[in-house]
Amino acid sequence: MPEGDYAFGNVEAARKAWQPLADSMGVTVEEAAKKAMTFAAAKNRVVAKALMDDYNMDPRTTLFVGGGGGSSTAVPFLAEQMGCKWRTAKNAAVISTIGVALAMVRDMVERTIINPTQADILAVRREAELMAAQSGAQADSIEVSVEVDAQRNLVRAIAIGATELRTKSRMSERLTDSQLFDVVSENLDVPKEALFIKATNGSFSVIQYEKVKKALGIFKTKTYPTRLIDDEGVIRLQKKNAAVITCGMHNWSSVLSRIVDENSIYGDGGQTRSFCYVDDLVDCMIRFMNAEQDFIGPMNMGNPGEFSIRELAELVIGLTGSSSRIVNHPLPEDDPRQRRPDISLAKAKLGWEPHVALREGLTRTIPYFEKLLRDV
């Protein structure tokens, strides 16, 4: 901890206080302190990781901000462990982190609904909005995001709003465009000059930059990393690539209809396939090779989990943050409508079955290809 920090204490006194514990552990004072910090950070790490997973936050662009008595020690240590940036808030010594948390309201509603209709989704959304209002959020500050998990028939609505205390404090804290660029530049780790505002409504701004990559040393691909930032400098949405479409009061209906039409799939849901992660498949092959000599097959290998091609496309787009559009084409005549392996023989003879689900397999696979493209 740097000298001059509000939490900086008497180093000699601290060493004397830690020495008995260090002696009993058979380590140095520094090692004992680090072990204690690691133990203390474990619970915070679980909470922070859960929040980052829920909001699909990239550790490389996530900033931890510390406030309160322990922020100069706990926050930097936790951020370093999780590979994130950090800073200490202005006037951190007198900030109550509990007070800050109480200034915001967050409520979540989850409902299990098979094939939810638009009315079902709007009802869940409204329920979350009402819960946030009942918890003290100002009605005009409430923002609701809705997620539909088709695999689990789950509709989740998350409502976030500000209390009257925070609403009043916002009135004098609007940042200039230059200040917003400063925030996004640090978040994206790109020069401020490369950024541009793609759209704004006065309260929120969409800031992007053009990123050019060479694939396989031949093809150039352009992506537009995007940040939605409010007038206080809080980044509300992060996307690795996004298309931004603007509209006004006079044409919002036609623009929205076009967006829905371009991203819709028509028909009965599409053909189904089963996807098996490579680790599971290799494990089955090794077991098959080591099986008794009189067992030579044939035998099915694969994952019996069944997904439509539409579900796969939506899942990939969601996990990658892609702005790709789903476009329908006629189904080829020789394309099978359904594929699902029967692995009962593999279970009986080899004691094998897959363990990696489609979402988990994609979550492992996507970073591999991202790194592959970065290294090209």
C-alpha positions in Angstrom: 0.0 0.0 0.0 1.5 3.4 -0.9 2.4 5.9 1.8 -0.1 8.6 2.1 -3.1 6.3 1.6 -5.8 6.8 4.2 -5.5 3.2 5.2 -1.7 3.2 5.5 -0.6 2.3 9.0 2.4 1.7 11.1 4.5 -0.9 9.3 6.5 -2.0 12.3 3.4 -2.4 14.5 1.7 -4.4 11.8 4.8 -6.7 11.5 4.7 -7.3 15.3 1.0 -8.1 15.2 1.4 -10.6 12.4 4.6 -12.2 13.6 3.0 -14.8 16.1 0.7 -16.0 13.4 3.5 -16.2 10.8 5.7 -18.2 13.3 2.9 -20.7 14.0 2.4 -21.2 10.3 6.1 -21.5 9.6 6.1 -18.7 7.0 7.2 -15.1 6.7 4.9 -12.2 7.8 4.3 -11.3 4.1 3.3 -14.9 3.3 1.0 -15.1 6.3 -0.7 -11.8 5.3 -1.1 -13.0 1.7 -2.7 -16.3 2.8 -5.1 -14.3 5.0 -6.0 -12.0 2.1 -6.5 -15.0 -0.2 -8.9 -16.6 2.3 -10.7 -13.3 2.8 -11.1 -12.7 -0.9 -12.5 -16.2 -1.6 -16.1 -15.2 -0.7 -15.9 -11.9 -2.6 -14.5 -13.7 -5.6 -17.5 -16.1 -5.7 -20.0 -13.1 -5.6 -18.0 -11.0 -8.2 -17.7 -14.0 -10.6 -21.4 -14.8 -10.3 -22.3 -11.1 -11.2 -19.8 -11.0 -14.0 -21.2 -14.3 -15.4 -24.8 -13.1 -15.1 -24.0 -9.9 -17.0 -21.5 -11.5 -19.5 -18.8 -9.1 -18.3 -15.3 -9.5 -19.8 -12.7 -9.5 -17.1 -10.3 -7.6 -19.4 -12.7 -4.6 -19.5 -14.2 -4.9 -16.0 -13.1 -2.2 -13.5 -13.3 -2.8 -9.7 -13.9 0.4 -7.7 -13.2 0.4 -4.0 -14.8 2.4 -1.3 -14.7 2.1 2.5 -12.1 1.1 5.0 -10.7 -1.9 3.4 -10.8 -0.8 -0.3 -7.1 -0.1 -0.5 -6.2 -3.7 0.3 -9.2 -5.9 -0.5 -10.1 -4.4 -3.9 -6.6 -4.4 -5.5 -5.9 -8.0 -4.3 -9.3 -9.3 -5.5 -8.9 -7.5 -8.9 -5.4 -9.0 -9.4 -6.7 -12.5 -8.6 -9.5 -12.1 -11.2 -7.4 -10.4 -13.8 -9.4 -7.1 -13.7 -8.4 -3.4 -13.5 -9.1 -1.5 -10.3 -9.1 2.0 -8.7 -10.1 3.5 -5.4 -13.0 5.9 -5.5 -12.7 9.5 -4.8 -13.2 10.2 -1.1 -13.2 6.4 -0.5 -12.4 6.8 3.2 -15.8 8.2 3.9 -17.8 6.2 1.4 -20.2 3.6 2.8 -20.4 0.7 0.3 -23.6 -0.4 2.0 -25.0 3.1 1.5 -24.1 3.1 -2.2 -25.8 -0.3 -2.6 -28.9 0.9 -0.9 -29.1 3.8 -3.4 -29.8 1.2 -6.2 -32.6 -1.3 -6.3 -32.4 -4.7 -8.2 -35.2 -7.2 -8.4 -35.5 -10.4 -10.5 -38.4 -12.5 -11.5 -38.1 -16.0 -13.0 -40.9 -18.0 -14.4 -41.0 -21.4 -16.1 -43.2 -21.1 -19.2 -43.3 -23.5 -22.0 -43.3 -21.7 -25.4 -43.8 -18.3 -23.9 -45.9 -15.8 -25.9 -45.3 -12.1 -26.1 -48.0 -11.6 -23.5 -46.3 -14.0 -21.1 -43.0 -12.2 -21.5 -44.6 -8.8 -21.0 -46.3 -10.0 -17.9 -43.0 -11.2 -16.3 -41.4 -7.9 -17.3 -44.2 -5.9 -15.7 -44.0 -8.0 -12.5 -40.3 -7.3 -12.2 -40.9 -3.6 -12.8 -43.6 -3.4 -10.1 -41.3 -5.2 -7.6 -38.5 -2.7 -8.2 -41.0 0.2 -7.6 -42.3 -1.4 -4.4 -38.7 -1.7 -3.2 -38.3 2.1 -3.5 -37.0 2.7 -7.0 -38.2 5.8 -8.8 -40.6 4.8 -11.6 -38.8 6.8 -14.3 -35.4 5.3 -13.4 -36.4 1.6 -13.7 -34.8 -0.4 -16.5 -35.9 -3.9 -17.2 -34.0 -6.6 -19.2 -35.7 -9.8 -20.2 -33.9 -13.1 -21.0 -35.6 -16.2 -22.5 -33.9 -19.5 -22.1 -35.6 -21.8 -24.6 -33.7 -24.9 -23.4 -35.0 -24.6 -19.9 -38.4 -22.9 -20.7 -37.3 -20.1 -18.4 -38.3 -16.4 -18.7 -36.2 -14.1 -16.5 -36.7 -10.3 -16.0 -34.3 -8.2 -14.1 -35.3 -4.7 -13.0 -32.8 -2.1 -11.9 -33.7 1.4 -10.6 -32.4 4.3 -8.6 -33.8 5.5 -5.3 -34.9 9.1 -4.7 -31.5 9.8 -3.1 -29.6 8.6 -6.2 -32.1 10.2 -8.6 -31.5 13.6 -7.1 -27.7 13.2 -7.1 -27.7 12.5 -10.8 -29.0 15.9 -11.8 -25.6 17.5 -11.3 -23.4 14.7 -12.6 -23.8 14.7 -16.4 -20.5 14.2 -18.2 -19.4 15.8 -21.4 -18.8 13.8 -24.6 -15.0 14.1 -24.0 -15.4 12.7 -20.5 -17.5 9.8 -21.8 -14.8 9.1 -24.3 -12.3 9.0 -21.5 -14.3 6.3 -19.7 -14.8 4.2 -22.8 -11.2 4.6 -23.9 -10.0 3.2 -20.6 -12.6 0.4 -20.7 -11.7 -0.7 -24.3 -8.0 0.1 -23.9 -8.0 2.0 -27.2 -6.9 5.6 -28.0 -9.6 8.1 -27.4 -9.2 9.4 -30.9 -10.4 6.1 -32.4 -13.8 6.3 -30.7 -17.0 7.8 -32.2 -20.6 8.3 -31.0 -22.8 6.2 -33.2 -26.1 7.3 -31.5 -27.3 9.3 -28.5 -30.6 10.4 -27.0 -29.2 12.8 -24.4 -29.2 10.3 -21.5 -27.5 7.4 -23.2 -24.8 7.3 -25.9 -23.6 4.4 -28.0 -19.8 4.6 -28.5 -17.9 2.4 -30.9 -14.6 2.0 -32.7 -13.7 0.1 -35.9 -11.6 -2.9 -35.3 -9.9 -4.6 -38.3 -8.5 -8.1 -38.1 -6.8 -10.3 -40.6 -8.1 -13.8 -40.7 -5.7 -16.5 -42.1 -3.4 -13.7 -43.2 -5.7 -13.0 -46.2 -9.2 -11.8 -45.3 -9.9 -8.6 -43.4 -12.8 -8.6 -41.0 -14.3 -5.5 -39.4 -16.0 -5.5 -36.0 -17.4 -2.7 -34.0 -16.8 -3.1 -30.2 -19.7 -1.2 -28.6 -20.4 0.4 -25.2 -23.7 1.8 -24.1 -22.9 4.5 -21.6 -25.2 6.8 -19.6 -24.6 10.5 -18.9 -23.0 9.7 -15.5 -20.3 7.6 -17.2 -21.7 4.2 -16.2 -21.3 1.6 -18.9 -24.6 -0.2 -19.1 -24.0 -2.6 -22.0 -20.8 -4.1 -23.5 -20.7 -5.9 -26.8 -17.7 -7.2 -28.7 -19.5 -6.4 -32.0 -22.8 -4.7 -32.6 -24.9 -3.0 -35.2 -26.6 0.2 -34.2 -29.9 1.2 -35.7 -31.5 4.6 -35.0 -35.1 5.8 -35.3 -37.3 8.6 -34.2 -40.8 9.1 -33.0 -42.1 9.3 -36.5 -40.8 5.9 -37.8 -40.0 3.7 -34.7 -42.8 1.3 -35.6 -41.6 0.6 -39.1 -37.9 0.4 -38.0 -38.8 -2.0 -35.2 -40.9 -4.2 -37.6 -38.0 -4.4 -40.0 -35.5 -5.4 -37.3 -37.9 -8.1 -36.1 -38.4 -9.3 -39.6 -34.7 -9.5 -40.4 -34.0 -11.6 -37.3 -36.9 -13.9 -37.4 -37.0 -17.6 -38.4 -40.2 -18.8 -40.1 -41.5 -22.3 -40.0 -41.8 -25.1 -37.4 -38.5 -24.5 -35.6 -36.1 -26.2 -38.0 -34.3 -29.5 -38.1 -32.6 -30.9 -35.0 -29.1 -32.1 -34.4 -27.1 -33.4 -31.5 -23.7 -31.9 -30.6 -21.0 -33.8 -28.7 -18.0 -32.0 -27.1 -14.6 -33.4 -28.3 -13.4 -34.3 -24.8 -16.4 -36.6 -24.3 -16.0 -38.2 -27.8 -12.3 -38.9 -27.3 -13.0 -40.4 -23.9 -15.5 -42.8 -25.5 -13.1 -43.7 -28.3 -10.4 -44.6 -25.7 -12.8 -46.7 -23.8 -13.9 -48.5 -27.0 -10.3 -49.2 -27.9 -9.7 -50.7 -24.4 -12.9 -52.7 -24.4 -13.0 -56.5 -24.3 -11.9 -58.1 -27.6 -15.2 -59.6 -28.4 -16.9 -56.2 -28.4 -16.2 -54.7 -31.8 -19.4 -52.7 -32.5 -21.0 -51.1 -34.4 -21.8 -48.6 -31.7 -23.2 -45.0 -31.6 -21.1 -42.3 -30.1 -22.4 -38.8 -29.4 -24.6 -36.7 -27.2 -28.3 -37.5 -27.2 -29.2 -33.9 -26.3 -31.3 -32.6 -29.1 -31.3 -29.0 -30.4 -32.7 -27.2 -33.4 -30.3 -25.4 -35.7 -32.2 -22.3 -34.8 -31.4 -22.8 -31.1 -27.7 -23.4 -31.9 -27.6 -20.2 -34.0 -29.2 -18.1 -31.2 -27.0 -19.6 -28.6 -23.8 -18.9 -30.6 -24.9 -15.3 -31.3 -25.7 -14.8 -27.6 -22.5 -16.2 -26.2 -20.3 -14.3 -28.7 -22.1 -11.0 -28.5 -22.3 -11.1 -32.3 -24.6 -8.8 -34.3 -25.1 -11.5 -37.0 -28.6 -11.7 -38.3 -30.5 -15.0 -38.7 -31.7 -15.5 -42.3 -34.0 -18.3 -43.5 -33.4 -20.3 -46.6 -35.4 -23.3 -48.0 -34.6 -26.6 -46.4 -32.7 -29.0 -48.8 -34.8 -32.0 -49.7 -32.2 -34.5 -48.5 -31.6 -32.7 -45.2 -32.8 -35.0 -42.3 -35.3 -33.4 -40.0 -34.0 -35.1 -36.9 -30.7 -36.6 -35.6 -30.3 -38.0 -32.2 -27.9 -40.9 -31.4 -29.0 -43.9 -29.3 -26.0 -44.4 -26.9 -27.5 -47.2 -24.8 -24.9 -49.7 -26.1 -22.0 -47.4 -25.1 -23.6 -46.9 -21.6 -24.0 -50.7 -21.2 -20.7 -51.9 -22.6 -18.4 -49.0 -21.7 -20.1 -47.3 -18.8 -19.8 -44.1 -20.9 -22.0 -41.1 -21.4 -21.2 -37.5 -22.3 -20.9 -34.9 -19.5 -20.4 -31.6 -21.4 -23.6 -29.8 -22.4 -23.9 -27.7 -25.5 -23.7 -24.3 -23.7 -20.7 -25.4 -21.7 -18.9 -26.8 -24.8 -19.5 -23.6 -26.7 -18.3 -21.6 -23.7 -15.0 -23.5 -23.8 -14.7 -23.4 -27.6 -15.4 -19.7 -28.3 -12.4 -18.4 -26.4 -10.2 -20.9 -28.2 -11.2 -19.6 -31.6 -11.0 -16.0 -30.3 -7.4 -16.6 -29.3 -6.7 -18.3 -32.6 -7.8 -15.3 -34.5 -5.9 -12.9 -32.2 -2.7 -14.8 -32.8 -3.0 -15.0 -36.6 
